[in-house]
Amino acid sequence: MDASAPRTWTLLGADGHPSESERPGACGGHRRARIYGRLDCPAARRAIARGGYVADRVFFADEAVAVAAGLRRLLARTVRGVESAVVAGRAGSRPGGRTVTAPSPHRAPPAEGRGT
């Protein structure tokens, strides 16, 4: 690579076709699984460390472009057991208005035999 040439990154557009950009992408995804998330996503880092994922990894300028290209947000399980949207950062939100949460580990189950 020529030292005087500016560095470029290959990003996918809303049409799914690659293009060169002078700026790096803001989010990344997996082409075959059709999911996207933050570039520092722990699940993606684990997959890369295991030797997978890299061949199908794609990058997008922003979340809107990833959605327009037909990818969906990757949901990651947090330490407390509540699913949260990795990119949006809103706990339990999903496209379509559905809320997804796991049972809280801090709430005791109802007592058996109560009220009889």
N, CA, C and O atoms as CSV, one atom per row, in Angstrom:
chain,resi,resn,atom,element,x,y,z
A,1,MET,N,N,0.840,-1.166,0.000
A,1,MET,CA,C,0.000,0.000,0.000
A,1,MET,C,C,0.887,1.232,0.000
A,1,MET,O,O,1.867,1.296,0.742
A,2,ASP,N,N,0.551,2.200,-0.819
A,2,ASP,CA,C,1.307,3.442,-0.922
A,2,ASP,C,C,1.092,4.268,0.343
A,2,ASP,O,O,-0.046,4.456,0.773
A,3,ALA,N,N,2.192,4.770,0.950
A,3,ALA,CA,C,2.104,5.523,2.201
A,3,ALA,C,C,1.338,6.826,2.036
A,3,ALA,O,O,0.770,7.334,3.003
A,4,SER,N,N,1.313,7.376,0.821
A,4,SER,CA,C,0.623,8.647,0.607
A,4,SER,C,C,-0.863,8.464,0.322
A,4,SER,O,O,-1.626,9.425,0.414
A,5,ALA,N,N,-1.291,7.249,-0.023
A,5,ALA,CA,C,-2.702,7.000,-0.319
A,5,ALA,C,C,-3.503,6.921,0.984
A,5,ALA,O,O,-3.069,6.273,1.936
A,6,PRO,N,N,-4.668,7.575,1.033
A,6,PRO,CA,C,-5.489,7.498,2.246
A,6,PRO,C,C,-6.055,6.093,2.412
A,6,PRO,O,O,-6.342,5.412,1.427
A,7,ARG,N,N,-6.211,5.668,3.645
A,7,ARG,CA,C,-6.755,4.353,3.924
A,7,ARG,C,C,-8.253,4.343,3.632
A,7,ARG,O,O,-8.945,5.328,3.891
A,8,THR,N,N,-8.750,3.243,3.100
A,8,THR,CA,C,-10.180,3.105,2.840
A,8,THR,C,C,-10.703,1.833,3.490
A,8,THR,O,O,-9.950,0.893,3.744
A,9,TRP,N,N,-12.002,1.819,3.754
A,9,TRP,CA,C,-12.679,0.669,4.334
A,9,TRP,C,C,-13.799,0.262,3.394
A,9,TRP,O,O,-14.424,1.108,2.754
A,10,THR,N,N,-14.050,-1.033,3.313
A,10,THR,CA,C,-15.136,-1.544,2.492
A,10,THR,C,C,-16.379,-1.672,3.364
A,10,THR,O,O,-16.389,-2.437,4.329
A,11,LEU,N,N,-17.423,-0.925,3.026
A,11,LEU,CA,C,-18.689,-0.948,3.755
A,11,LEU,C,C,-19.796,-1.401,2.815
A,11,LEU,O,O,-19.750,-1.137,1.614
A,12,LEU,N,N,-20.793,-2.086,3.371
A,12,LEU,CA,C,-21.955,-2.453,2.568
A,12,LEU,C,C,-22.971,-1.328,2.634
A,12,LEU,O,O,-23.145,-0.695,3.676
A,13,GLY,N,N,-23.632,-1.087,1.528
A,13,GLY,CA,C,-24.677,-0.080,1.481
A,13,GLY,C,C,-26.034,-0.699,1.742
A,13,GLY,O,O,-26.136,-1.906,1.962
A,14,ALA,N,N,-27.076,0.115,1.720
A,14,ALA,CA,C,-28.438,-0.358,1.956
A,14,ALA,C,C,-28.862,-1.385,0.913
A,14,ALA,O,O,-29.719,-2.226,1.183
A,15,ASP,N,N,-28.266,-1.321,-0.282
A,15,ASP,CA,C,-28.578,-2.275,-1.346
A,15,ASP,C,C,-27.795,-3.582,-1.208
A,15,ASP,O,O,-27.978,-4.505,-2.002
A,16,GLY,N,N,-26.919,-3.661,-0.195
A,16,GLY,CA,C,-26.133,-4.868,0.026
A,16,GLY,C,C,-24.866,-4.947,-0.796
A,16,GLY,O,O,-24.154,-5.949,-0.731
A,17,HIS,N,N,-24.564,-3.911,-1.574
A,17,HIS,CA,C,-23.358,-3.899,-2.403
A,17,HIS,C,C,-22.231,-3.157,-1.691
A,17,HIS,O,O,-22.474,-2.150,-1.027
A,18,PRO,N,N,-20.998,-3.652,-1.825
A,18,PRO,CA,C,-19.866,-3.012,-1.155
A,18,PRO,C,C,-19.440,-1.718,-1.843
A,18,PRO,O,O,-19.596,-1.557,-3.054
A,19,SER,N,N,-18.900,-0.803,-1.043
A,19,SER,CA,C,-18.329,0.432,-1.577
A,19,SER,C,C,-17.180,0.844,-0.665
A,19,SER,O,O,-17.138,0.479,0.510
A,20,GLU,N,N,-16.256,1.603,-1.222
A,20,GLU,CA,C,-15.106,2.076,-0.453
A,20,GLU,C,C,-15.479,3.360,0.288
A,20,GLU,O,O,-16.197,4.207,-0.241
A,21,SER,N,N,-14.983,3.492,1.517
A,21,SER,CA,C,-15.264,4.672,2.327
A,21,SER,C,C,-13.969,5.162,2.967
A,21,SER,O,O,-13.087,4.364,3.284
A,22,GLU,N,N,-13.858,6.458,3.154
A,22,GLU,CA,C,-12.704,7.024,3.849
A,22,GLU,C,C,-12.871,6.943,5.357
A,22,GLU,O,O,-11.929,7.201,6.106
A,23,ARG,N,N,-14.075,6.584,5.805
A,23,ARG,CA,C,-14.346,6.456,7.238
A,23,ARG,C,C,-14.683,5.003,7.558
A,23,ARG,O,O,-15.345,4.337,6.762
A,24,PRO,N,N,-14.242,4.505,8.704
A,24,PRO,CA,C,-14.580,3.132,9.081
A,24,PRO,C,C,-16.062,3.013,9.432
A,24,PRO,O,O,-16.718,4.009,9.734
A,25,GLY,N,N,-16.573,1.806,9.389
A,25,GLY,CA,C,-17.973,1.572,9.725
A,25,GLY,C,C,-18.244,1.738,11.203
A,25,GLY,O,O,-17.343,1.606,12.032
A,26,ALA,N,N,-19.505,2.031,11.531
A,26,ALA,CA,C,-19.913,2.215,12.922
A,26,ALA,C,C,-20.468,0.930,13.519
A,26,ALA,O,O,-20.538,0.802,14.742
A,27,CYS,N,N,-20.865,-0.028,12.676
A,27,CYS,CA,C,-21.338,-1.316,13.196
A,27,CYS,C,C,-20.944,-2.417,12.219
A,27,CYS,O,O,-20.675,-2.172,11.043
A,28,GLY,N,N,-20.921,-3.622,12.742
A,28,GLY,CA,C,-20.521,-4.771,11.939
A,28,GLY,C,C,-21.564,-5.854,12.025
A,28,GLY,O,O,-22.431,-5.825,12.899
A,29,GLY,N,N,-21.484,-6.812,11.121
A,29,GLY,CA,C,-22.470,-7.879,11.126
A,29,GLY,C,C,-21.928,-9.156,10.521
A,29,GLY,O,O,-20.763,-9.245,10.134
A,30,HIS,N,N,-22.806,-10.142,10.452
A,30,HIS,CA,C,-22.490,-11.444,9.876
A,30,HIS,C,C,-23.394,-11.633,8.660
A,30,HIS,O,O,-24.619,-11.645,8.778
A,31,ARG,N,N,-22.774,-11.778,7.494
A,31,ARG,CA,C,-23.505,-11.832,6.229
A,31,ARG,C,C,-24.520,-12.976,6.190
A,31,ARG,O,O,-25.679,-12.749,5.843
A,32,ARG,N,N,-24.116,-14.183,6.536
A,32,ARG,CA,C,-25.022,-15.336,6.431
A,32,ARG,C,C,-26.078,-15.372,7.524
A,32,ARG,O,O,-27.214,-15.769,7.264
A,33,ALA,N,N,-25.730,-14.967,8.744
A,33,ALA,CA,C,-26.698,-14.982,9.847
A,33,ALA,C,C,-27.646,-13.779,9.781
A,33,ALA,O,O,-28.675,-13.757,10.457
A,34,ARG,N,N,-27.294,-12.779,8.964
A,34,ARG,CA,C,-28.111,-11.577,8.781
A,34,ARG,C,C,-28.346,-10.822,10.091
A,34,ARG,O,O,-29.450,-10.344,10.353
A,35,ILE,N,N,-27.276,-10.720,10.923
A,35,ILE,CA,C,-27.348,-9.984,12.180
A,35,ILE,C,C,-26.278,-8.908,12.194
A,35,ILE,O,O,-25.274,-9.016,11.490
A,36,TYR,N,N,-26.491,-7.865,12.998
A,36,TYR,CA,C,-25.476,-6.822,13.150
A,36,TYR,C,C,-25.437,-6.379,14.600
A,36,TYR,O,O,-26.376,-6.608,15.362
A,37,GLY,N,N,-24.338,-5.742,14.966
A,37,GLY,CA,C,-24.178,-5.234,16.325
A,37,GLY,C,C,-23.007,-4.271,16.386
A,37,GLY,O,O,-22.448,-3.873,15.365
A,38,ARG,N,N,-22.651,-3.907,17.611
A,38,ARG,CA,C,-21.528,-2.984,17.809
A,38,ARG,C,C,-20.229,-3.667,17.407
A,38,ARG,O,O,-20.139,-4.894,17.384
A,39,LEU,N,N,-19.231,-2.860,17.092
A,39,LEU,CA,C,-17.932,-3.416,16.709
A,39,LEU,C,C,-17.231,-4.078,17.889
A,39,LEU,O,O,-16.375,-4.940,17.692
A,40,ASP,N,N,-17.579,-3.687,19.106
A,40,ASP,CA,C,-16.966,-4.299,20.288
A,40,ASP,C,C,-17.855,-5.371,20.912
A,40,ASP,O,O,-17.733,-5.653,22.104
A,41,CYS,N,N,-18.743,-5.970,20.129
A,41,CYS,CA,C,-19.679,-6.985,20.611
A,41,CYS,C,C,-18.914,-8.188,21.169
A,41,CYS,O,O,-18.096,-8.775,20.459
A,42,PRO,N,N,-19.166,-8.568,22.433
A,42,PRO,CA,C,-18.465,-9.708,23.029
A,42,PRO,C,C,-18.734,-11.026,22.301
A,42,PRO,O,O,-17.834,-11.857,22.180
A,43,ALA,N,N,-19.957,-11.224,21.816
A,43,ALA,CA,C,-20.276,-12.477,21.118
A,43,ALA,C,C,-19.478,-12.588,19.823
A,43,ALA,O,O,-18.983,-13.666,19.493
A,44,ALA,N,N,-19.349,-11.489,19.089
A,44,ALA,CA,C,-18.566,-11.505,17.845
A,44,ALA,C,C,-17.089,-11.744,18.154
A,44,ALA,O,O,-16.417,-12.492,17.445
A,45,ARG,N,N,-16.593,-11.117,19.197
A,45,ARG,CA,C,-15.181,-11.317,19.560
A,45,ARG,C,C,-14.899,-12.774,19.925
A,45,ARG,O,O,-13.852,-13.314,19.570
A,46,ARG,N,N,-15.839,-13.411,20.637
A,46,ARG,CA,C,-15.652,-14.826,20.983
A,46,ARG,C,C,-15.647,-15.695,19.727
A,46,ARG,O,O,-14.839,-16.617,19.610
A,47,ALA,N,N,-16.552,-15.400,18.787
A,47,ALA,CA,C,-16.616,-16.179,17.547
A,47,ALA,C,C,-15.334,-16.017,16.741
A,47,ALA,O,O,-14.830,-16.989,16.177
A,48,ILE,N,N,-14.810,-14.814,16.681
A,48,ILE,CA,C,-13.562,-14.565,15.958
A,48,ILE,C,C,-12.415,-15.306,16.628
A,48,ILE,O,O,-11.569,-15.878,15.941
A,49,ALA,N,N,-12.372,-15.307,17.957
A,49,ALA,CA,C,-11.310,-16.004,18.697
A,49,ALA,C,C,-11.360,-17.515,18.441
A,49,ALA,O,O,-10.322,-18.176,18.455
A,50,ARG,N,N,-12.561,-18.067,18.205
A,50,ARG,CA,C,-12.701,-19.499,17.923
A,50,ARG,C,C,-12.324,-19.831,16.490
A,50,ARG,O,O,-12.255,-21.003,16.121
A,51,GLY,N,N,-12.078,-18.797,15.668
A,51,GLY,CA,C,-11.665,-19.048,14.293
A,51,GLY,C,C,-12.784,-18.943,13.283
A,51,GLY,O,O,-12.566,-19.189,12.097
A,52,GLY,N,N,-13.965,-18.588,13.718
A,52,GLY,CA,C,-15.084,-18.450,12.791
A,52,GLY,C,C,-15.411,-16.996,12.548
A,52,GLY,O,O,-14.715,-16.100,13.025
A,53,TYR,N,N,-16.479,-16.769,11.800
A,53,TYR,CA,C,-17.077,-15.446,11.680
A,53,TYR,C,C,-16.369,-14.509,10.708
A,53,TYR,O,O,-17.033,-13.758,9.993
A,54,VAL,N,N,-15.034,-14.536,10.662
A,54,VAL,CA,C,-14.286,-13.522,9.916
A,54,VAL,C,C,-14.623,-13.529,8.430
A,54,VAL,O,O,-14.757,-12.460,7.835
A,55,ALA,N,N,-14.762,-14.689,7.819
A,55,ALA,CA,C,-15.031,-14.762,6.385
A,55,ALA,C,C,-16.372,-14.134,6.018
A,55,ALA,O,O,-16.538,-13.653,4.897
A,56,ASP,N,N,-17.332,-14.131,6.942
A,56,ASP,CA,C,-18.664,-13.602,6.661
A,56,ASP,C,C,-18.934,-12.270,7.336
A,56,ASP,O,O,-20.077,-11.812,7.361
A,57,ARG,N,N,-17.900,-11.640,7.885
A,57,ARG,CA,C,-18.079,-10.374,8.584
A,57,ARG,C,C,-18.242,-9.230,7.589
A,57,ARG,O,O,-17.515,-9.151,6.598
A,58,VAL,N,N,-19.200,-8.347,7.857
A,58,VAL,CA,C,-19.455,-7.177,7.012
A,58,VAL,C,C,-19.556,-5.942,7.904
A,58,VAL,O,O,-19.786,-6.053,9.108
A,59,PHE,N,N,-19.381,-4.770,7.305
A,59,PHE,CA,C,-19.403,-3.518,8.057
A,59,PHE,C,C,-20.352,-2.527,7.406
A,59,PHE,O,O,-20.536,-2.533,6.189
A,60,PHE,N,N,-20.953,-1.672,8.231
A,60,PHE,CA,C,-21.928,-0.691,7.769
A,60,PHE,C,C,-21.578,0.677,8.323
A,60,PHE,O,O,-20.981,0.792,9.393
A,61,ALA,N,N,-21.956,1.720,7.581
A,61,ALA,CA,C,-21.691,3.088,8.025
A,61,ALA,C,C,-22.423,3.387,9.326
A,61,ALA,O,O,-21.873,4.048,10.207
A,62,ASP,N,N,-23.673,2.903,9.458
A,62,ASP,CA,C,-24.447,3.120,10.677
A,62,ASP,C,C,-25.559,2.081,10.772
A,62,ASP,O,O,-25.733,1.253,9.878
A,63,GLU,N,N,-26.301,2.139,11.859
A,63,GLU,CA,C,-27.357,1.157,12.121
A,63,GLU,C,C,-28.457,1.218,11.064
A,63,GLU,O,O,-28.977,0.179,10.657
A,64,ALA,N,N,-28.815,2.410,10.617
A,64,ALA,CA,C,-29.885,2.552,9.625
A,64,ALA,C,C,-29.549,1.827,8.328
A,64,ALA,O,O,-30.429,1.232,7.706
A,65,VAL,N,N,-28.299,1.869,7.917
A,65,VAL,CA,C,-27.878,1.183,6.688
A,65,VAL,C,C,-27.943,-0.334,6.883
A,65,VAL,O,O,-28.344,-1.057,5.971
A,66,ALA,N,N,-27.554,-0.816,8.054
A,66,ALA,CA,C,-27.618,-2.254,8.336
A,66,ALA,C,C,-29.063,-2.751,8.286
A,66,ALA,O,O,-29.335,-3.816,7.731
A,67,VAL,N,N,-29.984,-1.986,8.862
A,67,VAL,CA,C,-31.399,-2.354,8.848
A,67,VAL,C,C,-31.932,-2.322,7.416
A,67,VAL,O,O,-32.657,-3.227,7.003
A,68,ALA,N,N,-31.575,-1.289,6.664
A,68,ALA,CA,C,-32.021,-1.177,5.273
A,68,ALA,C,C,-31.479,-2.324,4.420
A,68,ALA,O,O,-32.117,-2.722,3.445
A,69,ALA,N,N,-30.316,-2.856,4.774
A,69,ALA,CA,C,-29.736,-3.985,4.045
A,69,ALA,C,C,-30.384,-5.313,4.439
A,69,ALA,O,O,-30.056,-6.355,3.871
A,70,GLY,N,N,-31.305,-5.280,5.412
A,70,GLY,CA,C,-32.051,-6.481,5.782
A,70,GLY,C,C,-31.496,-7.243,6.966
A,70,GLY,O,O,-31.913,-8.376,7.205
A,71,LEU,N,N,-30.568,-6.664,7.722
A,71,LEU,CA,C,-30.034,-7.347,8.891
A,71,LEU,C,C,-30.848,-6.973,10.120
A,71,LEU,O,O,-31.494,-5.925,10.150
A,72,ARG,N,N,-30.816,-7.831,11.132
A,72,ARG,CA,C,-31.513,-7.564,12.384
A,72,ARG,C,C,-30.499,-7.412,13.502
A,72,ARG,O,O,-29.383,-7.922,13.412
A,73,ARG,N,N,-30.891,-6.706,14.559
A,73,ARG,CA,C,-29.982,-6.489,15.691
A,73,ARG,C,C,-29.676,-7.794,16.405
A,73,ARG,O,O,-30.547,-8.650,16.562
A,74,LEU,N,N,-28.451,-7.935,16.830
A,74,LEU,CA,C,-28.049,-9.058,17.657
A,74,LEU,C,C,-28.437,-8.737,19.082
A,74,LEU,O,O,-28.123,-7.658,19.583
A,75,LEU,N,N,-29.118,-9.663,19.743
A,75,LEU,CA,C,-29.458,-9.487,21.148
A,75,LEU,C,C,-28.454,-10.267,21.971
A,75,LEU,O,O,-28.175,-11.429,21.676
A,76,ALA,N,N,-27.916,-9.644,22.988
A,76,ALA,CA,C,-26.936,-10.301,23.856
A,76,ALA,C,C,-27.483,-10.399,25.269
A,76,ALA,O,O,-28.149,-9.479,25.744
A,77,ARG,N,N,-27.212,-11.488,25.931
A,77,ARG,CA,C,-27.673,-11.673,27.298
A,77,ARG,C,C,-26.698,-10.985,28.238
A,77,ARG,O,O,-25.489,-11.210,28.170
A,78,THR,N,N,-27.223,-10.157,29.102
A,78,THR,CA,C,-26.386,-9.445,30.046
A,78,THR,C,C,-26.169,-10.287,31.297
A,78,THR,O,O,-26.758,-11.359,31.430
A,79,VAL,N,N,-25.345,-9.822,32.196
A,79,VAL,CA,C,-25.018,-10.546,33.418
A,79,VAL,C,C,-26.270,-10.810,34.256
A,79,VAL,O,O,-26.378,-11.866,34.878
A,80,ARG,N,N,-27.197,-9.885,34.284
A,80,ARG,CA,C,-28.389,-10.021,35.116
A,80,ARG,C,C,-29.441,-10.915,34.481
A,80,ARG,O,O,-30.465,-11.185,35.108
A,81,GLY,N,N,-29.220,-11.383,33.255
A,81,GLY,CA,C,-30.171,-12.284,32.626
A,81,GLY,C,C,-31.241,-11.569,31.821
A,81,GLY,O,O,-32.223,-12.198,31.428
A,82,VAL,N,N,-31.088,-10.292,31.563
A,82,VAL,CA,C,-32.059,-9.551,30.768
A,82,VAL,C,C,-31.468,-9.344,29.393
A,82,VAL,O,O,-30.334,-8.884,29.257
A,83,GLU,N,N,-32.242,-9.685,28.366
A,83,GLU,CA,C,-31.754,-9.460,27.014
A,83,GLU,C,C,-31.804,-7.976,26.716
A,83,GLU,O,O,-32.765,-7.294,27.073
A,84,SER,N,N,-30.774,-7.481,26.067
A,84,SER,CA,C,-30.769,-6.069,25.700
A,84,SER,C,C,-30.314,-5.921,24.267
A,84,SER,O,O,-29.510,-6.712,23.775
A,85,ALA,N,N,-30.825,-4.915,23.605
A,85,ALA,CA,C,-30.433,-4.645,22.232
A,85,ALA,C,C,-29.030,-4.067,22.250
A,85,ALA,O,O,-28.791,-3.011,22.837
A,86,VAL,N,N,-28.107,-4.756,21.608
A,86,VAL,CA,C,-26.701,-4.369,21.671
A,86,VAL,C,C,-26.462,-3.007,21.050
A,86,VAL,O,O,-25.784,-2.172,21.648
A,87,VAL,N,N,-26.996,-2.765,19.879
A,87,VAL,CA,C,-26.719,-1.514,19.198
A,87,VAL,C,C,-27.514,-0.364,19.788
A,87,VAL,O,O,-26.957,0.703,20.046
A,88,ALA,N,N,-28.810,-0.563,20.007
A,88,ALA,CA,C,-29.655,0.523,20.482
A,88,ALA,C,C,-29.424,0.836,21.947
A,88,ALA,O,O,-29.634,1.969,22.379
A,89,GLY,N,N,-28.994,-0.155,22.720
A,89,GLY,CA,C,-28.729,0.071,24.134
A,89,GLY,C,C,-29.978,0.189,24.977
A,89,GLY,O,O,-29.904,0.629,26.124
A,90,ARG,N,N,-31.128,-0.193,24.438
A,90,ARG,CA,C,-32.377,-0.132,25.193
A,90,ARG,C,C,-32.728,-1.534,25.647
A,90,ARG,O,O,-32.962,-2.411,24.815
A,91,ALA,N,N,-32.769,-1.762,26.943
A,91,ALA,CA,C,-33.020,-3.091,27.479
A,91,ALA,C,C,-34.376,-3.607,27.022
A,91,ALA,O,O,-35.398,-2.937,27.175
A,92,GLY,N,N,-34.364,-4.803,26.462
A,92,GLY,CA,C,-35.588,-5.486,26.113
A,92,GLY,C,C,-36.296,-5.003,24.868
A,92,GLY,O,O,-37.362,-5.538,24.563
A,93,SER,N,N,-35.794,-4.040,24.127
A,93,SER,CA,C,-36.530,-3.562,22.959
A,93,SER,C,C,-36.186,-4.404,21.748
A,93,SER,O,O,-35.047,-4.834,21.570
A,94,ARG,N,N,-37.179,-4.629,20.930
A,94,ARG,CA,C,-37.005,-5.370,19.693
A,94,ARG,C,C,-37.821,-4.690,18.610
A,94,ARG,O,O,-38.824,-4.044,18.913
A,95,PRO,N,N,-37.417,-4.820,17.355
A,95,PRO,CA,C,-38.247,-4.267,16.284
A,95,PRO,C,C,-39.643,-4.883,16.341
A,95,PRO,O,O,-39.782,-6.061,16.670
A,96,GLY,N,N,-40.653,-4.119,16.033
A,96,GLY,CA,C,-42.018,-4.621,16.062
A,96,GLY,C,C,-42.713,-4.332,17.372
A,96,GLY,O,O,-43.872,-4.709,17.548
A,97,GLY,N,N,-42.036,-3.673,18.299
A,97,GLY,CA,C,-42.664,-3.288,19.552
A,97,GLY,C,C,-42.738,-4.383,20.602
A,97,GLY,O,O,-43.344,-4.180,21.654
A,98,ARG,N,N,-42.135,-5.546,20.343
A,98,ARG,CA,C,-42.167,-6.620,21.332
A,98,ARG,C,C,-41.089,-6.384,22.369
A,98,ARG,O,O,-39.981,-5.962,22.039
A,99,THR,N,N,-41.408,-6.651,23.594
A,99,THR,CA,C,-40.422,-6.527,24.664
A,99,THR,C,C,-40.021,-7.920,25.106
A,99,THR,O,O,-40.872,-8.771,25.366
A,100,VAL,N,N,-38.727,-8.146,25.188
A,100,VAL,CA,C,-38.212,-9.453,25.575
A,100,VAL,C,C,-37.356,-9.281,26.817
A,100,VAL,O,O,-36.342,-8.584,26.795
A,101,THR,N,N,-37.768,-9.911,27.882
A,101,THR,CA,C,-36.957,-9.894,29.097
A,101,THR,C,C,-36.957,-11.280,29.707
A,101,THR,O,O,-37.929,-12.025,29.586
A,102,ALA,N,N,-35.894,-11.610,30.345
A,102,ALA,CA,C,-35.787,-12.875,31.055
A,102,ALA,C,C,-36.234,-12.646,32.494
A,102,ALA,O,O,-36.211,-11.510,32.967
A,103,PRO,N,N,-36.638,-13.693,33.195
A,103,PRO,CA,C,-37.021,-13.522,34.593
A,103,PRO,C,C,-35.866,-12.961,35.406
A,103,PRO,O,O,-34.711,-13.332,35.201
A,104,SER,N,N,-36.179,-12.085,36.309
A,104,SER,CA,C,-35.152,-11.489,37.152
A,104,SER,C,C,-34.634,-12.506,38.154
A,104,SER,O,O,-35.428,-13.178,38.811
A,105,PRO,N,N,-33.316,-12.634,38.285
A,105,PRO,CA,C,-32.785,-13.565,39.271
A,105,PRO,C,C,-32.953,-13.037,40.696
A,105,PRO,O,O,-32.706,-13.764,41.658
A,106,HIS,N,N,-33.368,-11.789,40.834
A,106,HIS,CA,C,-33.502,-11.180,42.148
A,106,HIS,C,C,-34.925,-11.262,42.709
A,106,HIS,O,O,-35.165,-10.880,43.855
A,107,ARG,N,N,-35.853,-11.752,41.913
A,107,ARG,CA,C,-37.234,-11.857,42.359
A,107,ARG,C,C,-37.518,-13.290,42.778
A,107,ARG,O,O,-37.262,-14.221,42.015
A,108,ALA,N,N,-38.037,-13.473,43.966
A,108,ALA,CA,C,-38.332,-14.806,44.471
A,108,ALA,C,C,-39.573,-15.349,43.772
A,108,ALA,O,O,-40.494,-14.586,43.480
A,109,PRO,N,N,-39.617,-16.650,43.498
A,109,PRO,CA,C,-40.802,-17.232,42.885
A,109,PRO,C,C,-41.951,-17.210,43.904
A,109,PRO,O,O,-41.708,-17.159,45.110
A,110,PRO,N,N,-43.205,-17.250,43.419
A,110,PRO,CA,C,-44.334,-17.241,44.348
A,110,PRO,C,C,-44.296,-18.462,45.260
A,110,PRO,O,O,-43.902,-19.551,44.843
A,111,ALA,N,N,-44.701,-18.269,46.485
A,111,ALA,CA,C,-44.711,-19.371,47.456
A,111,ALA,C,C,-45.801,-20.354,47.094
A,111,ALA,O,O,-46.899,-19.957,46.702
A,112,GLU,N,N,-45.503,-21.648,47.226
A,112,GLU,CA,C,-46.485,-22.677,46.920
A,112,GLU,C,C,-47.466,-22.806,48.073
A,112,GLU,O,O,-47.111,-22.635,49.239
A,113,GLY,N,N,-48.690,-23.107,47.723
A,113,GLY,CA,C,-49.695,-23.363,48.744
A,113,GLY,C,C,-50.243,-22.089,49.380
A,113,GLY,O,O,-51.005,-22.165,50.343
A,114,ARG,N,N,-49.882,-20.959,48.876
A,114,ARG,CA,C,-50.347,-19.702,49.435
A,114,ARG,C,C,-51.802,-19.468,49.052
A,114,ARG,O,O,-52.195,-19.728,47.915
A,115,GLY,N,N,-52.586,-18.991,49.973
A,115,GLY,CA,C,-53.975,-18.662,49.695
A,115,GLY,C,C,-54.909,-19.844,49.759
A,115,GLY,O,O,-56.058,-19.720,49.336
A,116,THR,N,N,-54.477,-20.990,50.265
A,116,THR,CA,C,-55.378,-22.142,50.351
A,116,THR,C,C,-55.703,-22.435,51.781
A,116,THR,O,O,-56.450,-23.372,52.065
